[in-house]
Amino acid sequence: MLKSFTFKVFVSVLAAAFLAVAITVYFGIRTISEGQELDVRNRMLSEASLARELYARNGGNAEEILNFLRHSNVTDDIPLRLTITDRTGMVTYDSSRSLQMEEFDNHLDRPEIQQAIKSGYGYSMRDSGSLDTRYVYAAVALHEGGILRLAVPMESVRHDMWARSGILLQVGLITVFISLIFAVLVSLALKKSFQSMITIVKEIAQGQLHRRILQIPGREFMPLAAAVNSMATSIEEQVHSYADKTAQLETVLNSMSDGVLVLDPKGQIRRCNKAMERFFPEMEKSVGRQVVEVLPAPQVQNAIEGLLQGDRIKSGTSQSVSLHLGLSTGRVFSVFLSRPAKPDRRCGLVAVFHDVTDIMRLEQVRRDFVANVSHELRTPLTAICGYAETILTVKDKDKCRKFAEVILRNAYGLERMIKDLLDLSTLEKEGCSKKLEPVYVLDSASEALDICAAALKERDLKVECTIPDDCEVMADTIYLSQVFRNLIENASRYADKGSTVRISHRYDNGQVFIRVQNKGPLIPPQDLERIFERFYSVERHRGQAGTTGLGLSICRHILERYHGRIWAESPDSQGCTSFVFALERARSSQESAMDPAGEDIQ
């Protein structure tokens, strides 16, 4: 019975009604009490004022004042206590006979006395310090300077309050009884109405999933609970199975680096994975649209339509198509389209987009490398073979000597090229970086300038180096000198005759930036990145003698091994061509390069 839903409804309604009545009665009594207290205060102050006037008229006879107040209608037979004090707070009269005058405490510290002294009137509700009884006090200041105080026992006041609150309590009890009857009627009505819900739940269990009802606990509704549980178990198994498959599919699709696109039999997009959204941001809101609407590639749309219409053509038509898609952004994709072997009303076609941009770029670099290496090797080999054949037919020793010098010079060129290739191969080996140590930049630059002095003098070039003696970086002396030598040799080939090659530096964020600048022909913007590839050469530089085409590539690989970087600026801020590389500053260099304010010297 206690677990019955009807009983719970009954108790809930009754509790709610009782709580409402209790709150109403509580605040009603409180309001009555507050009103009664205010009324008592006003009456007490009025009586105290009357007593003061009587005290002044009869010459200070307190007994006559007390008798008058007790026999008048003002006090309504409430026990009354009269106390008179002098200016100092000493009691000169008290109607209570329980204590002698000398036994009373000084009343100057009483709150009502303090209020009367300050404003002429005082009021308080407290325990009496002399009689150990709770009183309501009202005090007034006398004309001659004393204090007249009236007191009424608190019990008398409370008795009057409860007398007024009795009617409110009776109304509350009647309301509770009415609420009891109402709770019984409501619980019975709910019990009857819920019987029809069992039929609805059975219909839901039979497949009418659009019907809904909340499961309500209670003994009367056990058939309803059984029907809901049966339905919930069946649906839960199906939903869990579908959710697991969906989660697995989402995980697989989103972990793929290739873009995947799923289309329905009409060619409309059903879903795509995260990689596809990265490749083509428009795919994020593409569900329900045709591929051509978000991917402007007619060849892909044509291939999709061809596959989707394959069942209308002859049997044996290929179920998959591969094609290459090149975009205007420079990215290239290998697209594989596949249609399920069996018709599916949800999946008509799957498209996989594989980004082959890097592969195509590397293939182009490989082709360029083969072409450039063939070109660079053909020139010296042709000279060597040609002059060697000529020597066999020429008997003049002077001419043979000149031809041999040409052969030797070209052989040296081949040797330098092979050495540079070996250096590159060594630098590209994994883990081939040298141990970093502090290196003075000026020493490496000076060593490179000594090696390149002849080349610079041949073109009447001047060098202006502003790197300070104490500038240090974390690198290797030999390799840093090679970087300077390759950059200075490059500048000596392409700088205008008689111009100045400037080598400067600056500090920034714990790094040293070295700039090698020359005034000469500018590098086309499209070639600024590729000039660091092996054997890559701008077309206007073809035919330059004494170069293997590997110097800049070696510079890049050396700097990458030392966690640095290099780039070209053409034109730079002064309209010249500059090669700039950055390396980490040595700790000692950082400390010595601080000015008194703690700033880097630029």
C-alpha positions as CSV (number, residue, x, y, z in Angstrom):
1,M,0.0,0.0,0.0
2,L,2.8,2.4,0.9
3,K,4.4,1.9,-2.6
4,S,1.1,2.5,-4.4
5,F,1.2,5.4,-6.9
6,T,-2.3,6.4,-5.6
7,F,-0.9,6.6,-2.1
8,K,2.0,8.7,-3.2
9,V,-0.2,11.1,-5.1
10,F,-2.5,11.3,-2.0
11,V,0.4,12.0,0.3
12,S,1.9,14.6,-2.1
13,V,-1.3,16.6,-2.5
14,L,-2.0,16.5,1.2
15,A,1.6,17.5,2.0
16,A,1.4,20.4,-0.4
17,A,-1.9,21.6,1.0
18,F,-0.6,21.2,4.6
19,L,2.5,23.1,3.7
20,A,0.6,25.9,2.1
21,V,-1.7,26.2,5.1
22,A,1.2,26.0,7.6
23,I,3.0,28.8,5.7
24,T,-0.1,30.9,5.7
25,V,-0.9,30.4,9.4
26,Y,2.8,31.0,10.3
27,F,3.0,34.3,8.5
28,G,-0.5,35.3,9.6
29,I,0.4,34.8,13.3
30,R,3.7,36.6,12.7
31,T,1.8,39.5,11.2
32,I,-0.7,39.6,14.0
33,S,2.2,39.4,16.5
34,E,4.0,42.3,14.9
35,G,0.8,44.3,14.8
36,Q,0.1,43.5,18.4
37,E,3.6,44.5,19.4
38,L,3.2,47.8,17.6
39,D,-0.1,48.3,19.3
40,V,1.3,47.5,22.7
41,R,4.2,49.9,22.1
42,N,1.9,52.8,21.1
43,R,-0.4,52.1,24.1
44,M,2.5,51.9,26.5
45,L,4.1,55.1,25.3
46,S,0.6,56.8,25.5
47,E,0.1,55.6,29.0
48,A,3.6,56.7,30.0
49,S,2.9,60.2,28.6
50,L,-0.4,60.2,30.6
51,A,1.4,59.1,33.7
52,R,4.0,61.9,33.3
53,E,1.2,64.5,33.1
54,L,-0.5,63.1,36.1
55,Y,2.8,63.0,38.0
56,A,3.4,66.7,37.2
57,R,-0.1,67.7,38.3
58,N,-0.4,65.9,41.6
59,G,3.1,66.9,42.8
60,G,4.9,63.6,42.2
61,N,2.6,61.2,44.0
62,A,3.4,57.9,42.3
63,E,0.8,55.9,44.2
64,E,-2.1,58.0,43.0
65,I,-0.8,57.7,39.4
66,L,-0.6,53.9,39.7
67,N,-4.1,53.6,41.2
68,F,-5.5,55.8,38.5
69,L,-4.0,53.8,35.7
70,R,-5.1,50.5,37.3
71,H,-8.7,51.5,37.7
72,S,-8.9,53.1,34.2
73,N,-9.9,51.4,30.9
74,V,-6.5,52.2,29.5
75,T,-4.7,49.3,30.9
76,D,-7.5,46.7,30.5
77,D,-6.7,45.0,33.8
78,I,-3.2,44.2,32.7
79,P,-0.7,44.0,35.6
80,L,1.2,47.3,35.6
81,R,4.5,48.3,37.1
82,L,5.6,51.9,37.7
83,T,9.2,52.9,38.2
84,I,10.7,56.4,38.8
85,T,14.4,57.2,38.7
86,D,16.4,60.4,39.3
87,R,18.8,62.0,36.9
88,T,21.6,59.6,37.8
89,G,19.5,56.5,37.2
90,M,18.9,55.6,40.8
91,V,15.4,54.2,41.5
92,T,13.3,56.5,43.8
93,Y,10.1,54.6,43.4
94,D,9.0,51.2,42.1
95,S,5.5,49.7,42.5
96,S,7.0,46.2,42.9
97,R,7.3,45.4,46.6
98,S,9.7,42.4,46.2
99,L,12.8,44.6,46.7
100,Q,13.8,47.6,48.9
101,M,14.8,50.8,47.1
102,E,18.5,50.3,48.0
103,E,18.4,46.8,46.5
104,F,17.6,48.1,43.0
105,D,20.5,48.5,40.5
106,N,21.2,51.8,38.8
107,H,18.9,52.0,35.9
108,L,20.9,54.4,33.8
109,D,22.2,51.6,31.5
110,R,18.7,50.3,30.7
111,P,17.9,50.8,26.9
112,E,14.6,52.4,27.5
113,I,16.1,54.8,30.0
114,Q,18.9,55.7,27.5
115,Q,16.3,56.4,24.8
116,A,14.2,58.5,27.0
117,I,17.2,60.6,28.1
118,K,18.2,61.2,24.4
119,S,14.8,61.7,22.7
120,G,12.3,62.0,25.6
121,Y,10.7,58.6,24.9
122,G,12.0,55.0,25.2
123,Y,10.7,51.5,24.6
124,S,12.1,48.0,24.9
125,M,11.2,44.3,25.4
126,R,13.6,42.5,27.7
127,D,14.2,40.5,30.9
128,S,14.1,42.6,34.1
129,G,17.5,42.6,35.7
130,S,15.9,43.2,39.1
131,L,12.9,40.9,39.1
132,D,14.1,38.2,36.6
133,T,10.9,38.5,34.6
134,R,10.4,39.5,30.9
135,Y,8.6,42.9,30.6
136,V,7.6,45.4,28.0
137,Y,9.0,48.8,29.0
138,A,7.9,52.4,28.1
139,A,9.8,55.3,29.5
140,V,9.4,59.1,29.3
141,A,11.6,61.9,30.6
142,L,10.1,64.0,33.5
143,H,10.2,67.8,33.4
144,E,12.4,68.0,36.4
145,G,15.0,65.6,34.9
146,G,14.0,62.1,36.2
147,I,12.6,59.2,34.2
148,L,9.1,57.7,34.6
149,R,8.8,54.1,33.3
150,L,5.9,51.8,32.9
151,A,6.3,48.0,32.5
152,V,3.8,45.2,31.6
153,P,4.7,41.5,31.9
154,M,5.3,39.9,28.6
155,E,3.0,37.0,29.5
156,S,0.0,39.3,29.5
157,V,0.9,40.6,26.1
158,R,1.4,37.2,24.6
159,H,-1.9,35.9,26.0
160,D,-3.6,38.7,24.2
161,M,-1.7,37.8,21.0
162,W,-2.7,34.1,21.1
163,A,-6.3,35.1,21.8
164,R,-6.3,37.0,18.5
165,S,-4.5,34.2,16.6
166,G,-6.9,31.4,17.6
167,I,-9.4,32.2,14.8
168,L,-6.6,31.9,12.2
169,L,-5.6,28.5,13.6
170,Q,-9.2,27.3,13.4
171,V,-9.4,28.4,9.7
172,G,-6.1,26.5,9.1
173,L,-7.5,23.3,10.6
174,I,-10.6,23.5,8.4
175,T,-8.5,24.1,5.3
176,V,-6.3,21.0,6.1
177,F,-9.5,18.8,6.4
178,I,-10.7,20.1,3.0
179,S,-7.3,19.4,1.5
180,L,-7.5,15.8,2.8
181,I,-10.8,15.3,1.0
182,F,-9.4,16.9,-2.2
183,A,-6.2,14.7,-2.1
184,V,-8.4,11.5,-1.9
185,L,-10.4,12.6,-4.9
186,V,-7.4,13.5,-7.0
187,S,-5.5,10.3,-6.3
188,L,-8.6,8.2,-7.3
189,A,-9.1,10.2,-10.5
190,L,-5.4,9.7,-11.5
191,K,-5.6,6.0,-10.9
192,K,-8.6,5.7,-13.2
193,S,-7.0,7.9,-15.9
194,F,-3.7,6.0,-16.0
195,Q,-5.5,2.7,-16.9
196,S,-5.8,3.8,-20.5
197,M,-2.0,4.4,-20.7
198,I,-1.3,0.7,-20.6
199,T,-3.0,0.3,-24.0
200,I,-0.8,3.2,-25.4
201,V,2.4,1.5,-24.2
202,K,1.4,-1.8,-25.8
203,E,0.9,0.0,-29.1
204,I,4.4,1.5,-28.8
205,A,5.8,-1.9,-28.3
206,Q,4.0,-3.2,-31.4
207,G,5.8,-0.6,-33.6
208,Q,3.8,2.6,-33.3
209,L,6.9,4.6,-32.3
210,H,5.3,8.0,-32.7
211,R,3.3,7.3,-29.5
212,R,5.0,8.4,-26.3
213,I,4.4,8.0,-22.5
214,L,6.5,8.5,-19.4
215,Q,7.1,5.4,-17.2
216,I,5.5,6.1,-13.8
217,P,6.5,3.9,-10.8
218,G,3.8,2.3,-8.7
219,R,2.2,-1.1,-8.1
220,E,-0.9,-0.3,-10.2
221,F,1.3,0.4,-13.3
222,M,3.4,-2.8,-13.4
223,P,1.9,-3.8,-16.8
224,L,2.8,-0.4,-18.1
225,A,6.3,-0.7,-16.8
226,A,6.7,-4.2,-18.3
227,A,5.5,-3.0,-21.7
228,V,7.8,0.0,-21.6
229,N,10.8,-2.1,-20.6
230,S,10.1,-4.6,-23.4
231,M,10.0,-1.8,-25.9
232,A,13.1,-0.1,-24.4
233,T,15.1,-3.3,-24.5
234,S,14.3,-3.9,-28.2
235,I,15.1,-0.3,-29.3
236,E,18.2,-0.1,-27.1
237,E,19.8,-3.1,-28.7
238,Q,19.1,-1.7,-32.2
239,V,20.3,1.8,-31.3
240,H,23.5,0.5,-29.6
241,S,24.3,-1.7,-32.6
242,Y,23.8,1.2,-35.0
243,A,25.7,3.6,-32.8
244,D,28.7,1.2,-32.5
245,K,28.8,0.8,-36.3
246,T,28.5,4.5,-36.8
247,A,31.3,5.3,-34.3
248,Q,33.6,2.8,-35.9
249,L,32.9,4.2,-39.4
250,E,33.4,7.8,-38.1
251,T,36.7,6.8,-36.5
252,V,38.0,5.0,-39.6
253,L,36.9,7.8,-42.0
254,N,38.3,10.7,-39.8
255,S,41.6,8.9,-39.2
256,M,42.3,8.6,-43.0
257,S,44.6,11.0,-44.6
258,D,42.7,10.7,-47.9
259,G,39.5,12.5,-48.5
260,V,36.4,10.3,-48.7
261,L,33.1,11.3,-50.2
262,V,29.9,9.2,-50.0
263,L,27.1,9.9,-52.6
264,D,23.6,8.6,-52.8
265,P,22.2,6.9,-56.0
266,K,21.2,10.4,-57.3
267,G,24.7,11.7,-57.0
268,Q,24.0,13.9,-54.0
269,I,26.5,14.2,-51.2
270,R,25.6,12.2,-48.1
271,R,28.7,12.6,-46.0
272,C,32.4,13.3,-46.1
273,N,35.3,12.8,-43.7
274,K,37.5,15.5,-42.0
275,A,40.3,15.1,-44.5
276,M,37.9,16.0,-47.3
277,E,36.8,19.1,-45.4
278,R,40.5,20.1,-45.0
279,F,41.1,19.7,-48.7
280,F,37.9,21.5,-49.7
281,P,36.4,23.7,-46.9
282,E,33.2,24.1,-48.9
283,M,32.4,20.4,-48.2
284,E,31.5,21.2,-44.6
285,K,28.0,22.3,-45.6
286,S,27.6,20.2,-48.7
287,V,25.1,17.4,-47.6
288,G,22.3,17.1,-50.1
289,R,24.2,18.9,-52.9
290,Q,25.8,17.7,-56.1
291,V,29.6,17.4,-56.2
292,V,29.9,20.0,-59.0
293,E,28.2,22.6,-56.7
294,V,31.1,22.5,-54.2
295,L,33.9,21.2,-56.3
296,P,34.2,22.9,-59.7
297,A,35.6,19.9,-61.5
298,P,33.5,18.9,-64.5
299,Q,35.6,15.8,-65.2
300,V,34.8,14.4,-61.7
301,Q,31.1,15.1,-62.1
302,N,31.1,13.4,-65.5
303,A,32.8,10.4,-64.1
304,I,30.3,10.2,-61.3
305,E,27.3,10.4,-63.6
306,G,28.9,7.7,-65.8
307,L,29.2,5.3,-62.9
308,L,25.8,6.0,-61.5
309,Q,24.1,5.3,-64.9
310,G,26.2,2.2,-65.5
311,D,23.3,-0.2,-64.7
312,R,21.3,1.2,-67.6
313,I,24.1,0.4,-70.1
314,K,25.3,-3.1,-70.8
315,S,26.3,-5.5,-68.0
316,G,30.0,-5.9,-67.3
317,T,30.7,-2.1,-67.2
318,S,33.6,-1.2,-64.9
319,Q,32.5,-0.4,-61.4
320,S,35.4,1.9,-60.7
321,V,37.1,4.9,-62.3
322,S,40.5,6.6,-61.6
323,L,41.4,10.1,-62.7
324,H,43.8,12.9,-61.9
325,L,42.4,16.3,-60.7
326,G,44.6,19.4,-61.0
327,L,43.4,22.6,-59.2
328,S,44.2,26.2,-59.9
329,T,45.8,26.4,-56.5
330,G,48.5,24.0,-57.7
331,R,47.3,21.0,-55.7
332,V,46.9,17.6,-57.6
333,F,44.6,14.8,-56.5
334,S,44.3,11.2,-57.6
335,V,40.6,10.5,-57.5
336,F,39.3,6.9,-57.3
337,L,35.5,6.4,-57.8
338,S,33.9,3.1,-56.8
339,R,30.2,2.0,-57.1
340,P,28.9,-0.9,-54.8
341,A,28.5,-4.2,-56.6
342,K,24.9,-4.5,-55.4
343,P,22.4,-1.6,-55.6
344,D,22.0,0.3,-52.3
345,R,19.3,2.9,-51.8
346,R,21.6,4.7,-49.3
347,C,25.0,4.5,-50.9
348,G,25.4,5.0,-54.7
349,L,29.1,5.8,-55.0
350,V,32.2,6.3,-52.9
351,A,35.0,8.8,-54.0
352,V,38.5,8.8,-52.5
353,F,40.7,11.8,-53.0
354,H,44.4,11.2,-52.5
355,D,46.7,14.3,-52.4
356,V,49.6,13.6,-54.7
357,T,50.8,17.2,-54.9
358,D,54.1,16.4,-53.1
359,I,54.6,13.3,-55.1
360,M,54.2,15.2,-58.4
361,R,56.5,18.0,-57.1
362,L,59.1,15.5,-56.2
363,E,58.7,13.8,-59.6
364,Q,59.2,17.2,-61.3
365,V,62.3,17.8,-59.1
366,R,63.7,14.4,-60.1
367,R,63.1,15.1,-63.8
368,D,64.8,18.5,-63.4
369,F,67.7,17.0,-61.5
370,V,68.3,14.3,-64.2
371,A,68.1,16.9,-66.9
372,N,70.4,19.4,-65.1
373,V,72.9,16.7,-64.1
374,S,73.0,15.5,-67.7
375,H,73.5,19.0,-68.9
376,E,76.2,19.8,-66.3
377,L,78.1,16.5,-67.1
378,R,77.7,16.7,-70.8
379,T,79.6,20.0,-71.2
380,P,82.9,19.0,-69.5
381,L,82.8,15.5,-70.9
382,T,82.3,16.8,-74.4
383,A,85.3,19.1,-73.9
384,I,87.4,16.3,-72.5
385,C,86.5,13.9,-75.3
386,G,86.9,16.5,-78.1
387,Y,90.3,17.8,-76.9
388,A,91.5,14.3,-76.2
389,E,90.7,13.2,-79.8
390,T,92.4,16.3,-81.1
391,I,95.6,15.6,-79.2
392,L,95.8,12.3,-80.9
393,T,96.0,14.0,-84.3
394,V,98.0,17.1,-83.5
395,K,101.8,16.8,-83.3
396,D,102.5,20.4,-82.1
397,K,103.5,20.2,-78.5
398,D,102.4,23.7,-77.6
399,K,98.9,23.0,-78.9
400,C,98.8,19.7,-77.2
401,R,99.8,21.4,-73.9
402,K,96.9,23.9,-74.3
403,F,94.5,21.1,-75.1
404,A,95.7,19.1,-72.1
405,E,95.1,22.2,-69.9
406,V,91.5,22.4,-71.1
407,I,91.1,18.7,-70.4
408,L,92.6,19.1,-66.9
409,R,90.4,22.2,-66.2
410,N,87.2,20.3,-67.2
411,A,88.4,17.3,-65.2
412,Y,88.8,19.5,-62.1
413,G,85.3,20.8,-62.8
414,L,84.0,17.2,-62.8
415,E,85.9,16.5,-59.6
416,R,84.4,19.6,-57.9
417,M,80.9,18.5,-59.0
418,I,81.4,15.0,-57.7
419,K,82.8,16.3,-54.4
420,D,79.8,18.6,-54.0
421,L,77.5,15.7,-54.7
422,L,79.3,13.6,-52.1
423,D,79.0,16.5,-49.6
424,L,75.3,16.8,-50.3
425,S,74.9,13.0,-49.9
426,T,76.8,13.2,-46.6
427,L,74.7,16.1,-45.3
428,E,71.4,14.4,-46.2
429,K,72.3,11.3,-44.2
430,E,70.1,11.0,-41.2
431,G,71.8,12.0,-38.0
432,C,74.8,13.5,-39.8
433,S,74.7,16.9,-37.9
434,K,78.0,18.1,-36.3
435,K,78.3,18.9,-32.7
436,L,77.3,22.6,-32.2
437,E,79.9,24.8,-30.6
438,P,80.5,28.6,-30.4
439,V,82.0,29.9,-33.6
440,Y,83.2,33.5,-34.4
441,V,81.3,34.5,-37.5
442,L,84.0,37.0,-38.6
443,D,86.7,34.3,-38.6
444,S,84.7,32.0,-40.9
445,A,83.8,35.0,-43.2
446,S,87.5,36.1,-43.4
447,E,88.6,32.5,-44.3
448,A,86.0,32.4,-47.1
449,L,87.1,35.8,-48.4
450,D,90.7,34.7,-48.6
451,I,89.7,31.6,-50.6
452,C,87.5,33.8,-52.9
453,A,90.0,36.7,-53.2
454,A,91.1,35.7,-56.8
455,A,87.5,35.5,-58.1
456,L,86.6,38.8,-56.5
457,K,89.7,40.5,-57.9
458,E,89.0,39.2,-61.4
459,R,85.7,41.1,-61.5
460,D,87.1,44.1,-59.6
461,L,84.7,43.6,-56.7
462,K,85.1,45.2,-53.2
463,V,83.9,43.5,-50.0
464,E,82.4,45.5,-47.1
465,C,82.1,43.3,-44.0
466,T,80.6,44.9,-40.8
467,I,80.4,41.8,-38.6
468,P,82.0,42.6,-35.2
469,D,84.8,40.4,-33.7
470,D,82.7,39.2,-30.8
471,C,79.7,37.9,-32.9
472,E,79.3,34.2,-32.2
473,V,76.9,31.5,-33.4
474,M,76.4,27.9,-32.6
475,A,77.8,26.0,-35.6
476,D,80.9,24.3,-37.0
477,T,83.8,26.4,-38.3
478,I,84.5,24.3,-41.4
479,Y,80.9,24.2,-42.6
480,L,80.2,27.8,-41.7
481,S,83.2,28.8,-43.8
482,Q,81.8,26.7,-46.7
483,V,78.5,28.5,-46.5
484,F,80.3,31.9,-46.7
485,R,82.5,30.7,-49.5
486,N,79.5,29.4,-51.6
487,L,77.6,32.7,-51.1
488,I,80.6,34.9,-51.9
489,E,81.4,32.8,-55.0
490,N,77.8,33.2,-56.1
491,A,78.0,37.0,-55.6
492,S,81.3,37.2,-57.4
493,R,79.7,35.6,-60.5
494,Y,76.6,37.7,-60.8
495,A,77.5,41.1,-59.2
496,D,78.0,44.0,-61.5
497,K,81.7,44.6,-62.3
498,G,83.4,47.1,-59.9
499,S,80.5,47.0,-57.4
500,T,80.6,46.2,-53.7
501,V,79.6,43.0,-52.0
502,R,78.3,43.8,-48.5
503,I,78.2,41.3,-45.6
504,S,76.2,42.5,-42.6
505,H,74.4,41.1,-39.5
506,R,71.7,41.8,-37.0
507,Y,70.5,40.3,-33.8
508,D,66.9,39.3,-33.2
509,N,65.2,36.9,-30.7
510,G,68.3,34.9,-29.8
511,Q,69.4,34.5,-33.5
512,V,72.0,36.1,-35.7
513,F,70.9,37.0,-39.2
514,I,73.8,37.2,-41.8
515,R,73.1,39.0,-45.1
516,V,75.4,38.7,-48.2
517,Q,74.2,41.4,-50.6
518,N,75.3,42.1,-54.2
519,K,74.2,44.6,-56.8
520,G,73.5,42.7,-60.0
521,P,70.7,41.1,-62.1
522,L,67.6,40.3,-60.0
523,I,66.2,36.7,-59.6
524,P,62.7,36.2,-61.0
525,P,60.1,35.8,-58.2
526,Q,59.1,32.3,-59.4
527,D,62.7,31.1,-59.0
528,L,63.4,32.4,-55.5
529,E,62.5,29.1,-53.9
530,R,63.8,26.8,-56.5
531,I,67.4,28.2,-56.7
532,F,68.3,26.1,-53.6
533,E,67.5,22.8,-55.5
534,R,70.3,20.8,-57.0
535,F,71.5,21.9,-60.4
536,Y,68.6,24.4,-60.6
537,S,69.7,27.5,-62.5
538,V,67.8,30.5,-63.7
539,E,67.8,30.5,-67.6
540,R,69.7,33.7,-67.8
541,H,72.5,32.2,-65.8
542,R,73.1,29.3,-68.1
543,G,76.5,29.1,-69.5
544,Q,78.3,30.5,-66.3
545,A,81.7,28.9,-66.1
546,G,83.3,27.4,-63.0
547,T,80.0,26.5,-61.2
548,T,78.5,23.1,-60.4
549,G,75.0,24.4,-59.6
550,L,75.2,22.8,-56.2
551,G,76.5,25.6,-54.0
552,L,73.2,27.0,-52.8
553,S,71.8,23.5,-52.2
554,I,74.8,22.7,-50.0
555,C,74.3,25.9,-48.1
556,R,70.6,25.1,-47.4
557,H,71.5,21.5,-46.2
558,I,74.3,22.7,-43.9
559,L,72.1,25.3,-42.3
560,E,69.2,22.9,-41.8
561,R,71.6,20.5,-40.0
562,Y,72.4,23.4,-37.6
563,H,68.7,24.3,-37.0
564,G,69.1,27.4,-39.2
565,R,67.5,28.5,-42.4
566,I,68.4,30.5,-45.6
567,W,66.4,32.4,-48.1
568,A,66.9,34.9,-51.0
569,E,65.5,38.4,-51.3
570,S,65.5,39.8,-54.8
571,P,65.0,42.7,-54.8
572,D,65.7,43.5,-51.1
573,S,64.9,46.8,-49.4
574,Q,67.8,48.5,-51.4
575,G,66.9,47.0,-54.7
576,C,69.7,44.5,-54.7
577,T,69.9,40.7,-54.4
578,S,70.6,39.3,-50.9
579,F,71.0,35.9,-49.5
580,V,70.1,35.8,-45.8
581,F,70.7,33.0,-43.3
582,A,70.0,32.7,-39.6
583,L,71.8,30.7,-36.8
584,E,71.4,30.5,-33.1
585,R,73.5,33.0,-31.2
586,A,76.1,31.6,-28.8
587,R,75.5,32.3,-25.1
588,S,78.7,34.3,-24.7
589,S,77.8,36.4,-27.7
590,Q,74.4,37.2,-26.2
591,E,75.9,38.3,-22.9
592,S,78.5,40.5,-24.5
593,A,76.0,42.1,-26.9
594,M,73.8,43.5,-24.2
595,D,73.9,47.3,-23.7
596,P,73.6,48.8,-20.2
597,A,69.8,48.9,-20.6
598,G,69.7,45.2,-21.4
599,E,68.9,45.6,-25.1
600,D,70.5,43.8,-28.0
601,I,72.9,45.9,-30.1
602,Q,71.6,46.0,-33.7
